[in-house]
């Protein structure tokens, strides 16, 4: 059985930041700029200098069938939560969107 590939974007609000976490995020902000983020298997997280909101972009592979888009969004959210845990910050108001790249059609002129 083949898998289906989804690009998932998870957005949320950074939460529970103490002074040390704020300093760490600001020190690493250049690595997490929106213009350098991309869809990867590991995931790519971007945030701005205000440290309010973030977005996490990730490529996930799910088994085809009913609920596959929900499975993709769940996998994307888990990827975002893993990154947040690794850097020691929390989040709230997570929301995600998933696009199946197998269904995307490119119209050529």
The 8 nearest C-alpha neighbors of each residue, nearest first, counted from 0:
[[1, 2, 62, 63, 3, 61, 64, 60],
 [2, 0, 3, 62, 63, 61, 60, 4],
 [1, 3, 62, 61, 60, 63, 4, 0],
 [2, 4, 61, 60, 63, 62, 5, 101],
 [5, 3, 60, 99, 100, 59, 101, 2],
 [6, 4, 99, 98, 59, 100, 58, 7],
 [5, 7, 58, 98, 97, 57, 99, 59],
 [8, 6, 97, 57, 96, 75, 56, 5],
 [7, 9, 56, 96, 95, 55, 10, 97],
 [10, 8, 95, 55, 54, 94, 76, 7],
 [11, 9, 54, 94, 93, 53, 95, 55],
 [12, 10, 93, 92, 53, 52, 91, 90],
 [11, 13, 52, 91, 90, 51, 53, 92],
 [14, 12, 90, 51, 52, 89, 11, 91],
 [13, 15, 90, 89, 16, 12, 91, 88],
 [16, 14, 89, 88, 17, 13, 90, 20],
 [17, 15, 14, 20, 21, 88, 18, 13],
 [16, 18, 20, 19, 21, 15, 22, 88],
 [17, 19, 21, 20, 22, 16, 23, 24],
 [20, 18, 22, 21, 17, 23, 16, 24],
 [19, 21, 23, 22, 17, 18, 16, 24],
 [22, 20, 18, 24, 19, 23, 16, 25],
 [21, 23, 19, 25, 20, 24, 26, 18],
 [22, 24, 20, 26, 25, 21, 19, 27],
 [25, 23, 21, 27, 26, 22, 28, 20],
 [24, 26, 28, 22, 27, 23, 21, 48],
 [27, 25, 23, 24, 28, 22, 29, 21],
 [28, 26, 24, 25, 30, 29, 23, 31],
 [27, 29, 25, 31, 30, 26, 24, 32],
 [30, 28, 31, 32, 27, 26, 25, 35],
 [31, 29, 28, 27, 32, 35, 45, 36],
 [32, 30, 45, 28, 29, 44, 46, 33],
 [31, 33, 45, 34, 29, 35, 30, 28],
 [34, 32, 45, 36, 35, 31, 46, 47],
 [35, 33, 32, 36, 37, 31, 45, 29],
 [36, 34, 32, 33, 37, 31, 30, 45],
 [37, 35, 33, 43, 34, 32, 45, 44],
 [38, 36, 43, 39, 56, 35, 57, 42],
 [37, 39, 57, 56, 58, 42, 43, 6],
 [40, 38, 42, 57, 58, 41, 37, 43],
 [39, 41, 58, 42, 57, 59, 38, 43],
 [42, 40, 39, 57, 43, 78, 58, 38],
 [43, 41, 57, 39, 56, 40, 38, 55],
 [42, 44, 56, 55, 36, 37, 57, 38],
 [45, 43, 55, 54, 31, 56, 42, 36],
 [44, 46, 31, 33, 32, 54, 53, 36],
 [47, 45, 53, 31, 52, 32, 50, 54],
 [46, 48, 49, 50, 32, 45, 28, 52],
 [47, 49, 50, 25, 46, 28, 51, 24],
 [48, 50, 51, 47, 52, 46, 25, 21],
 [51, 49, 48, 47, 52, 46, 13, 21],
 [50, 52, 49, 13, 12, 53, 47, 46],
 [51, 53, 12, 13, 11, 50, 46, 54],
 [54, 52, 46, 45, 11, 10, 12, 13],
 [53, 55, 10, 45, 9, 44, 46, 56],
 [54, 56, 44, 9, 43, 8, 79, 45],
 [57, 55, 8, 38, 43, 42, 7, 44],
 [56, 58, 42, 38, 39, 7, 40, 6],
 [57, 59, 6, 40, 39, 5, 38, 7],
 [60, 58, 5, 4, 71, 57, 6, 61],
 [59, 61, 4, 3, 2, 5, 58, 62],
 [62, 60, 2, 3, 71, 63, 67, 59],
 [61, 63, 2, 3, 64, 67, 60, 1],
 [64, 62, 67, 3, 2, 61, 65, 1],
 [65, 63, 67, 66, 62, 61, 68, 3],
 [64, 66, 67, 63, 68, 69, 62, 70],
 [65, 67, 69, 68, 70, 64, 63, 71],
 [66, 68, 70, 69, 65, 64, 63, 71],
 [67, 69, 71, 70, 66, 72, 97, 99],
 [68, 70, 72, 66, 71, 67, 73, 97],
 [71, 69, 67, 73, 68, 72, 74, 66],
 [70, 72, 68, 74, 69, 73, 67, 75],
 [73, 71, 75, 69, 74, 70, 97, 95],
 [72, 74, 70, 76, 75, 71, 69, 77],
 [75, 73, 77, 71, 72, 76, 70, 78],
 [76, 74, 72, 78, 73, 77, 7, 71],
 [75, 77, 79, 73, 78, 74, 80, 72],
 [76, 78, 80, 74, 75, 79, 81, 73],
 [77, 79, 75, 81, 76, 80, 74, 82],
 [80, 78, 76, 82, 81, 77, 55, 83],
 [81, 79, 83, 77, 82, 78, 84, 76],
 [80, 82, 78, 84, 79, 83, 77, 85],
 [83, 81, 85, 79, 84, 80, 86, 78],
 [84, 82, 80, 88, 86, 81, 85, 87],
 [83, 85, 87, 81, 82, 86, 80, 88],
 [86, 84, 82, 83, 87, 81, 88, 80],
 [87, 85, 83, 84, 88, 82, 20, 24],
 [88, 86, 84, 85, 83, 89, 20, 82],
 [89, 87, 83, 86, 84, 16, 15, 14],
 [90, 88, 14, 15, 13, 83, 87, 91],
 [89, 91, 13, 14, 12, 11, 88, 92],
 [90, 92, 12, 93, 11, 14, 13, 89],
 [91, 93, 11, 12, 94, 90, 10, 13],
 [94, 92, 11, 91, 10, 9, 95, 90],
 [95, 93, 10, 9, 92, 11, 96, 76],
 [94, 96, 9, 8, 72, 10, 97, 93],
 [95, 97, 8, 7, 72, 9, 98, 94],
 [96, 98, 7, 6, 72, 5, 68, 8],
 [99, 97, 6, 5, 100, 7, 96, 68],
 [98, 100, 5, 101, 102, 4, 6, 97],
 [99, 101, 103, 102, 5, 4, 98, 6],
 [100, 102, 99, 103, 4, 3, 5, 104],
 [103, 101, 100, 99, 104, 98, 4, 3],
 [104, 102, 100, 101, 105, 99, 98, 106],
 [105, 103, 102, 106, 101, 100, 107, 99],
 [106, 104, 107, 103, 108, 102, 100, 101],
 [107, 105, 104, 108, 103, 102, 100, 101],
 [106, 108, 105, 104, 103, 102, 100, 101],
 [107, 106, 105, 104, 103, 102, 100, 101]]
